[in-house]
Amino acid sequence: MKKLRKLLAVVMIVAMMIPVTAFAAEPSQQAINLAECSVYARSAVYNGEVQVAEIRAIVDGKVVSLKKDVDYTLSGARTAQNVSDECIFSINGVGKYTGSATVAFEIVPANLKDFGTVTAKSLTYTGESQTSLVTVKVGSKVLSSADVTIKGNVRKNAGTYKVYAAGKGNYTGVINTTVTVNKAKPNLKGPSVLKVDAAKVKKAAQKVAIKVGAPETTTYTYTSSTKNITVSKSGVATVAKGTKAGTYKVLVKSAATHNYTAGSKIVYIVVK
């Protein structure tokens, strides 16, 4: 009987404890004070568009993304477009967050090495200093002098040179391309027609100088259309004795130079 009473007493005690355990309120979650956290806005790379700050906080050593109107309310704009834009605003915690924090959001320059292309239009030697047309693009956008500084673009002599585009303002980094100054075609100056007296040729060979001048010092070669006319390396043509009256051609060629391609000119020797 005593054992039964003890058993009933234990059952009653357990029964009384069950409601207390089942309906006890869970302990409330501790609020997170933004003022005590490291709160920051992730910087954005310039893309020409208005960009919205992504706000994050470091809570218990972990990075947490904060949502507007869920984790915080905003005082001030959180958008920026250009590197020069100053964007500083305040947020106030809501929900599980309390306190407030001041946040700075910045746009960082886009690196031309990652996004840019540069091309330079070729030139032809003129004897004067020239500037090539240099085009710098990011995607389909052509950058202006407000975005890039062009260096090494003034050239005179024929050759291939490096041209550099250095970003500024919303852009950074340096990219380069080559600009070619092509050799010019020379205009060989000098008389195109040389006359020789036919009467004198009947009696003896006659000499006549072929005077041709190229824009730069060079060497010349001479090719006659007839074996009766020979030309020395110095450009003196000898019309053989007895050469019949007529018009003969001598092709003069100039060798290429630093700034000019090889050139040519036909000189007519008229025996009359």
VENCOR-V548555 format. One record per residue. N is the residue number from 1. RES is the residue in one letter. OMEGA is omega as a letter, one per 40 degrees, with the letter a starting at -180 (999 if undefined). D_CENTER is the distance of its C-alpha to the mean C-alpha in Angstrom with 1 decimal. Layout:
# VENCOR-V548555
n=N res=RES omega=OMEGA d_center=D_CENTER
n=N res=RES omega=OMEGA d_center=D_CENTER
This chain:
# VENCOR-V548555
n=1 res=M omega=i d_center=100.5
n=2 res=K omega=i d_center=98.8
n=3 res=K omega=a d_center=96.0
n=4 res=L omega=i d_center=95.4
n=5 res=R omega=i d_center=95.2
n=6 res=K omega=a d_center=92.6
n=7 res=L omega=i d_center=90.6
n=8 res=L omega=a d_center=90.7
n=9 res=A omega=i d_center=89.7
n=10 res=V omega=a d_center=86.6
n=11 res=V omega=a d_center=85.6
n=12 res=M omega=i d_center=86.0
n=13 res=I omega=i d_center=83.8
n=14 res=V omega=a d_center=81.0
n=15 res=A omega=a d_center=81.4
n=16 res=M omega=a d_center=81.1
n=17 res=M omega=a d_center=77.9
n=18 res=I omega=a d_center=76.1
n=19 res=P omega=a d_center=75.4
n=20 res=V omega=a d_center=74.1
n=21 res=T omega=a d_center=71.6
n=22 res=A omega=a d_center=70.5
n=23 res=F omega=i d_center=69.8
n=24 res=A omega=a d_center=68.6
n=25 res=A omega=i d_center=65.4
n=26 res=E omega=i d_center=62.2
n=27 res=P omega=a d_center=60.9
n=28 res=S omega=a d_center=58.2
n=29 res=Q omega=a d_center=54.6
n=30 res=Q omega=i d_center=53.6
n=31 res=A omega=a d_center=51.2
n=32 res=I omega=a d_center=47.9
n=33 res=N omega=a d_center=47.3
n=34 res=L omega=a d_center=43.7
n=35 res=A omega=a d_center=44.5
n=36 res=E omega=i d_center=45.2
n=37 res=C omega=i d_center=42.1
n=38 res=S omega=a d_center=38.5
n=39 res=V omega=a d_center=36.8
n=40 res=Y omega=i d_center=33.1
n=41 res=A omega=i d_center=30.3
n=42 res=R omega=i d_center=27.3
n=43 res=S omega=a d_center=24.1
n=44 res=A omega=i d_center=21.5
n=45 res=V omega=a d_center=17.7
n=46 res=Y omega=i d_center=16.5
n=47 res=N omega=i d_center=16.1
n=48 res=G omega=a d_center=17.2
n=49 res=E omega=i d_center=20.7
n=50 res=V omega=a d_center=23.9
n=51 res=Q omega=a d_center=24.5
n=52 res=V omega=a d_center=27.9
n=53 res=A omega=i d_center=28.8
n=54 res=E omega=a d_center=30.2
n=55 res=I omega=a d_center=33.2
n=56 res=R omega=i d_center=34.5
n=57 res=A omega=i d_center=37.5
n=58 res=I omega=a d_center=38.7
n=59 res=V omega=a d_center=42.3
n=60 res=D omega=i d_center=44.4
n=61 res=G omega=a d_center=41.5
n=62 res=K omega=i d_center=39.7
n=63 res=V omega=a d_center=36.7
n=64 res=V omega=i d_center=37.9
n=65 res=S omega=a d_center=35.9
n=66 res=L omega=a d_center=37.8
n=67 res=K omega=i d_center=38.3
n=68 res=K omega=i d_center=38.8
n=69 res=D omega=i d_center=42.4
n=70 res=V omega=a d_center=43.4
n=71 res=D omega=a d_center=42.8
n=72 res=Y omega=i d_center=42.1
n=73 res=T omega=a d_center=42.2
n=74 res=L omega=i d_center=39.7
n=75 res=S omega=a d_center=40.1
n=76 res=G omega=a d_center=37.1
n=77 res=A omega=i d_center=33.8
n=78 res=R omega=a d_center=31.6
n=79 res=T omega=i d_center=28.5
n=80 res=A omega=a d_center=25.3
n=81 res=Q omega=a d_center=22.1
n=82 res=N omega=i d_center=20.1
n=83 res=V omega=a d_center=19.7
n=84 res=S omega=a d_center=22.2
n=85 res=D omega=i d_center=24.8
n=86 res=E omega=a d_center=27.9
n=87 res=C omega=i d_center=29.5
n=88 res=I omega=a d_center=32.8
n=89 res=F omega=a d_center=35.6
n=90 res=S omega=i d_center=38.8
n=91 res=I omega=i d_center=40.1
n=92 res=N omega=a d_center=43.8
n=93 res=G omega=i d_center=45.0
n=94 res=V omega=a d_center=47.0
n=95 res=G omega=a d_center=48.6
n=96 res=K omega=a d_center=48.7
n=97 res=Y omega=i d_center=46.7
n=98 res=T omega=i d_center=48.2
n=99 res=G omega=a d_center=47.1
n=100 res=S omega=i d_center=44.0
n=101 res=A omega=i d_center=40.7
n=102 res=T omega=a d_center=38.0
n=103 res=V omega=i d_center=34.4
n=104 res=A omega=i d_center=31.1
n=105 res=F omega=a d_center=28.0
n=106 res=E omega=i d_center=24.5
n=107 res=I omega=i d_center=21.0
n=108 res=V omega=a d_center=18.5
n=109 res=P omega=i d_center=14.9
n=110 res=A omega=a d_center=12.3
n=111 res=N omega=a d_center=10.2
n=112 res=L omega=i d_center=6.4
n=113 res=K omega=a d_center=7.4
n=114 res=D omega=a d_center=9.7
n=115 res=F omega=a d_center=8.4
n=116 res=G omega=i d_center=4.8
n=117 res=T omega=a d_center=3.5
n=118 res=V omega=i d_center=3.1
n=119 res=T omega=i d_center=6.8
n=120 res=A omega=a d_center=9.6
n=121 res=K omega=a d_center=13.2
n=122 res=S omega=a d_center=15.8
n=123 res=L omega=i d_center=18.8
n=124 res=T omega=a d_center=22.4
n=125 res=Y omega=i d_center=24.4
n=126 res=T omega=a d_center=26.6
n=127 res=G omega=i d_center=28.0
n=128 res=E omega=i d_center=26.1
n=129 res=S omega=a d_center=22.9
n=130 res=Q omega=i d_center=20.1
n=131 res=T omega=a d_center=16.8
n=132 res=S omega=i d_center=14.3
n=133 res=L omega=a d_center=12.8
n=134 res=V omega=i d_center=9.1
n=135 res=T omega=i d_center=7.7
n=136 res=V omega=a d_center=5.0
n=137 res=K omega=i d_center=6.5
n=138 res=V omega=a d_center=8.1
n=139 res=G omega=i d_center=10.8
n=140 res=S omega=a d_center=12.4
n=141 res=K omega=i d_center=11.8
n=142 res=V omega=a d_center=10.3
n=143 res=L omega=a d_center=9.6
n=144 res=S omega=i d_center=12.0
n=145 res=S omega=i d_center=13.0
n=146 res=A omega=a d_center=14.5
n=147 res=D omega=a d_center=11.4
n=148 res=V omega=i d_center=9.3
n=149 res=T omega=a d_center=10.8
n=150 res=I omega=a d_center=9.9
n=151 res=K omega=i d_center=11.8
n=152 res=G omega=a d_center=13.6
n=153 res=N omega=i d_center=13.4
n=154 res=V omega=a d_center=17.2
n=155 res=R omega=i d_center=18.9
n=156 res=K omega=a d_center=22.4
n=157 res=N omega=i d_center=23.7
n=158 res=A omega=i d_center=22.8
n=159 res=G omega=i d_center=20.6
n=160 res=T omega=a d_center=17.1
n=161 res=Y omega=i d_center=15.0
n=162 res=K omega=i d_center=11.8
n=163 res=V omega=a d_center=9.5
n=164 res=Y omega=i d_center=7.7
n=165 res=A omega=a d_center=5.9
n=166 res=A omega=a d_center=8.3
n=167 res=G omega=i d_center=9.1
n=168 res=K omega=a d_center=12.7
n=169 res=G omega=a d_center=15.3
n=170 res=N omega=a d_center=14.4
n=171 res=Y omega=i d_center=11.2
n=172 res=T omega=i d_center=11.1
n=173 res=G omega=a d_center=9.4
n=174 res=V omega=i d_center=7.5
n=175 res=I omega=a d_center=4.7
n=176 res=N omega=i d_center=5.9
n=177 res=T omega=i d_center=7.2
n=178 res=T omega=i d_center=10.8
n=179 res=V omega=a d_center=12.7
n=180 res=T omega=i d_center=16.3
n=181 res=V omega=a d_center=19.3
n=182 res=N omega=i d_center=22.0
n=183 res=K omega=i d_center=25.6
n=184 res=A omega=i d_center=27.8
n=185 res=K omega=a d_center=31.0
n=186 res=P omega=i d_center=33.9
n=187 res=N omega=a d_center=36.8
n=188 res=L omega=a d_center=39.9
n=189 res=K omega=i d_center=42.3
n=190 res=G omega=a d_center=46.1
n=191 res=P omega=i d_center=49.1
n=192 res=S omega=a d_center=48.9
n=193 res=V omega=i d_center=52.7
n=194 res=L omega=a d_center=55.2
n=195 res=K omega=i d_center=58.9
n=196 res=V omega=a d_center=61.7
n=197 res=D omega=a d_center=65.4
n=198 res=A omega=a d_center=67.0
n=199 res=A omega=i d_center=70.4
n=200 res=K omega=a d_center=69.2
n=201 res=V omega=i d_center=67.5
n=202 res=K omega=a d_center=70.9
n=203 res=K omega=a d_center=72.3
n=204 res=A omega=i d_center=69.5
n=205 res=A omega=a d_center=65.9
n=206 res=Q omega=i d_center=63.6
n=207 res=K omega=i d_center=60.4
n=208 res=V omega=a d_center=57.5
n=209 res=A omega=i d_center=54.2
n=210 res=I omega=a d_center=50.9
n=211 res=K omega=i d_center=48.7
n=212 res=V omega=a d_center=45.1
n=213 res=G omega=i d_center=42.3
n=214 res=A omega=a d_center=38.6
n=215 res=P omega=i d_center=35.9
n=216 res=E omega=i d_center=35.5
n=217 res=T omega=a d_center=38.2
n=218 res=T omega=i d_center=38.6
n=219 res=T omega=a d_center=41.4
n=220 res=Y omega=i d_center=43.1
n=221 res=T omega=a d_center=45.1
n=222 res=Y omega=i d_center=47.8
n=223 res=T omega=a d_center=49.2
n=224 res=S omega=i d_center=52.4
n=225 res=S omega=i d_center=53.6
n=226 res=T omega=i d_center=57.2
n=227 res=K omega=i d_center=58.9
n=228 res=N omega=i d_center=61.0
n=229 res=I omega=i d_center=58.1
n=230 res=T omega=a d_center=56.4
n=231 res=V omega=i d_center=53.7
n=232 res=S omega=i d_center=53.3
n=233 res=K omega=a d_center=50.1
n=234 res=S omega=i d_center=50.5
n=235 res=G omega=i d_center=50.6
n=236 res=V omega=a d_center=54.4
n=237 res=A omega=i d_center=55.7
n=238 res=T omega=i d_center=59.3
n=239 res=V omega=a d_center=61.1
n=240 res=A omega=i d_center=64.0
n=241 res=K omega=i d_center=67.6
n=242 res=G omega=i d_center=68.8
n=243 res=T omega=a d_center=65.3
n=244 res=K omega=i d_center=66.1
n=245 res=A omega=a d_center=64.9
n=246 res=G omega=a d_center=61.6
n=247 res=T omega=a d_center=57.9
n=248 res=Y omega=a d_center=55.8
n=249 res=K omega=i d_center=52.1
n=250 res=V omega=i d_center=50.3
n=251 res=L omega=i d_center=46.6
n=252 res=V omega=i d_center=44.7
n=253 res=K omega=i d_center=41.4
n=254 res=S omega=i d_center=39.2
n=255 res=A omega=i d_center=37.1
n=256 res=A omega=i d_center=33.3
n=257 res=T omega=a d_center=32.1
n=258 res=H omega=a d_center=28.9
n=259 res=N omega=a d_center=27.8
n=260 res=Y omega=i d_center=30.0
n=261 res=T omega=i d_center=30.8
n=262 res=A omega=a d_center=34.4
n=263 res=G omega=i d_center=36.5
n=264 res=S omega=a d_center=39.9
n=265 res=K omega=i d_center=42.8
n=266 res=I omega=i d_center=46.2
n=267 res=V omega=a d_center=49.1
n=268 res=Y omega=i d_center=52.4
n=269 res=I omega=a d_center=55.7
n=270 res=V omega=i d_center=58.5
n=271 res=V omega=a d_center=62.0
n=272 res=K omega=999 d_center=64.4
